[in-house]
Amino acid sequence: PANIRVNAIAPGFFINERSVKYLGSPETGLTSRGNNVMGHTPQKRFGQACDLLGCVDWLLDDERSGFVTGITVPIDGGFLSTPGI
């Protein structure tokens, strides 16, 4: 009745100032944890901020997603589709 929609985005592994310590980076080399994550990520790369934008754009657009509510969208390069680490 109040036209309130509740949705969430669940980002996978993204390289940033905090995660680089644990995962490494493609430029500096991956840690063992970073290599393990890559081994379980079908797209074989870490996420980037621009990877989130399409989903955010869609969820914010009432014309395109106005009937969508109560979901969590994983943006993880397919990580959740594998057995995990």
VEXVEXSE-466251 format. One record per residue (C-alpha): residue in one letter; x, y, z. Coordinates in pm, whole numbers, plus 50000, padded with zeros to 5 digits. Example, Ala and Ser with C-alpha at 12.3 -4.5 7.8 and 13.67 -1.06 7.14 Angstrom:
# residues 2
A512304955050780/S513674989450714/
END
This chain:
# residues 85
P500005000050000/A502845024650069/N504735014949751/I507805005949951/R510034979949791/V512834962549978/N515614946749774/A519284940549833/I522464936149636/A524984910549761/P528364918649610/G530884890749581/F534624896549599/F535734931549502/I539274945149534/N539444976249747/E541764991450004/R540684966750272/S540334934750070/V543684937749891/K545384927450216/Y543524894050216/L543064887649844/G545944905649676/S545264920549335/P545814911248971/E548514938148952/T550484927849262/G549664890849263/L547014871549450/T547324857149798/S546474820549854/R542984831849959/G542684852749641/N543704822949429/N541174801349612/V538414826649541/M539394828049172/G539274790149158/H535614791649262/T534554821449050/P533424811148700/Q534124845748552/K537724843748683/R537944879948797/F537094901849091/G534164925549070/Q534434962448994/A532124990449103/C530744993448750/D529544957248777/L527044968449041/L525634998048850/G523394979548605/C521564961748884/V521304993149097/D519975012448796/W517394985648729/L516234983149091/L515875020949120/D513735023348806/D510075018848899/E509075013048537/R511484984148489/S511424968348835/G508414983049011/F506914948649077/V510184934749215/T510464933149592/G511924910449855/I514934898549657/T518664897549710/V520684898849389/P524134882849408/I526684900949192/D529564877249234/G530794864748898/G529044831548958/F530744824349292/L527494812349454/S526944787449173/T530024767849282/P530544746449592/G532454775249753/I535664777049947/
END
